[in-house]
């Protein structure tokens, strides 16, 4: 077990473990095993912001020839580059869902819930499906057996955990969590949702069993439902008022010229103005251009044009890097970040291989199938050929930023993490220490025995 900075309570637990083989029990309580926790106790980090980019292996994003120069030359020196951070599946949707719930993919999610009958070259009219997972039998490790896209109301996410703990009138948080989705609802007939006073729409998703029109970007709207994980939980979408309040449009940036600063409008910048209005957990969702997914961008990248190809100011990593260059400084200028109480995580949903780490289970819905269904075969993702090549989504890496607890410019070559262990870390850091699949606050495969959350290799500084 990795040595970690622990609270007095955790140290006492280790003493009990050394003497008895289990953590000390309270009166009339059965002995409980010691539990691996993140290296910082709850309260040190009060706000977590997760930003996912799209579809690149570690060497492409962080290698010497990467076009993401802001990410590599500006952000990495201010935080920590974690080499051995892995995605958990293919394609995109399963990775987004796993980051917030610990759930492994269904077969439909492995195909991004795309209607394969519409997957015909030149791929101009791809439609998604939006079905409920059935029969939805649950296993003891928190997984749901079945197929489909939207998880039943009995399956919680970190959003449900946070609302249960902090969604009270006397809470320190105005919003325990929020998702901020770029372009969401710009074209209502494409995205659906409830009109938002700031523009766009909130809680945008198709009707159950309806078609998803958001698989490909169009001029003026690059929102993708499949990149918004909270739209795949009945526990969220069935509560319309809560969903409208929590899943909101990102807002916009006007790029400054002639030395002028960028100016921002919308929910994210408004929420970040004060620590009290900054959510405990924020999931920031760039559009299909600005997350690096599309090579030709519709709409254009920040400061780019719709006709730029990969390697220019729009398309793939170049577009994602340009988006980060404008939006991350705004995050880092917030009172929550300047205080050292905000952790920013920039990672990628999946890579181009099936590499895995951390003894990751394949999940109950694969049935011996590695998860490479029609979509992956079509786009040339290689099938596994040896050990540790299944069932993950590739080595993607991550950059972690915090002013107080992370050593600036550090390069983590020792830790082994994936989307499940990241979720476990978020739960620990935000004080979600009871309930869940394991009774210790961890959901799904984030509760897997032996899975290590972020340790002292990540949090190298302590107050």
C-alpha positions, 0 to 999 in steps of 0.5 A: 500500500502506498504511504499517504498523508492521513488524518488522525482518524486514518492513522488510528485505523492503521494502528488497529489494523496492525494489532488486530488485522482489521480497523478498530470497531466501535461498540456493537459494530462489526470490525471493518477492513481498512480502506484506501483513501485519497492522500488529502482528507475532506475539506482540503479540496472543496471544489473539483473541475473536470475537463475532458478532451477527446480521442488521443493517446498519451504520446499524441497529446503530450509527445514532442510533436503535439500541437497542444503547445499551451497544454504542454508548455504552459499548463503542465509546468503549473501542475502535474502531468500524470503519465499512467492515467487510463481510459476505461472503455471504447467509445466515448460514452462509456468513459464519460459515464464511468467517470461519474458513476463507476459503471462499466459500459453496456454494448449500446454505450460501447457504440455511443448509442448510435443507430448503426443502421444510419452509420453509412458513408459518408456519415452525414446523417448519423443518428443516435438512440436514447433507450433505457437500459434493460433488464437492469439487474444489479450486481453486488459490485454496483453494476447493471446487467442489461443493454441500452443507453440511459441507466435506471433510477436505481443507479446513482452518480456522484451528482446524486451523492453530492445532492444527498450530502450537500443539497441542504439549505444550510450547505456550504454550496449553492450548487453541490454539482453542475455540468456546463455544456458548450452550445447546449440548446443552441439549436433547440430542434437538434438538442431539445432541452428547456430554454435557458435565460442566458441562451441555449437550453438546460438538461438537453436530451432526446425523449426516451426511445427518441432519436439523438440528432447531436452526433455530428456538429452543425454550423452554430451548434457542436453540442453532443449528448453523448459527451454529457454523462449526466443525461444517461441517468434516470435519477437526474433526467426524471427530475426536470427541475433539478436537471434544469438547475444543474445541467446548464449551458457553458456560456461564451468567450469573446477573445480579446484583441490588441492586448485586451483580456478575454471576456466571458458570459454565462453560467460558468463564469458567473458561478466562479465569481465567488467561492460560495457559488462555485460548485463542489463538482463541476464537469465542463463539456466543450463542444465537438470542435473544442474538445478535439473530436472533429478535424474540420470544425462546425462551428469554428474553434475559439479564434479559428475558422470553420475551414481550418484542418487539423494542425491549424487553429481548428480541428483535433488537438489544435482546437482543444488546445486553443479552447484551453488557452482561453478557458483555463486561465478564467478557471485559475483566476477564480477565488476558489482556485486562487485559495488552493481549494480547487483541483482542476483535472484535464484529461481525455475520454479515450485513446486509440488502444485498449490498454488498461490498468489497475486490474480493471474489470471488463464489466458484466455486459461484455459477455466475452466480447472486448467491446469493439463492436461495429463503430470501433471496427469501422474506425480501425481501433485495433483489437487486443493482442496480449495481456493488459490490452483489455478492457481499457480505453488506452493510456491517455494521461492527465494534467492536475492543477492545484495551487496548494497541494500539487508540486508545480512542474511535477511529472508523475511516473509512479501512480497508476490511475483510471477513470474509476480511481479518479472518481474514487478520489473525487468522492474521498476529497469531497467528503463522500465517505459513507454509502455507495457500493462499498459502504465507504462512499464509492460507487460501482467499480470505484469501490473495487478492492485494491483500487488506489485513489490519488496519493502522495505521488499526486499531492506532494505538498501539505499544509 
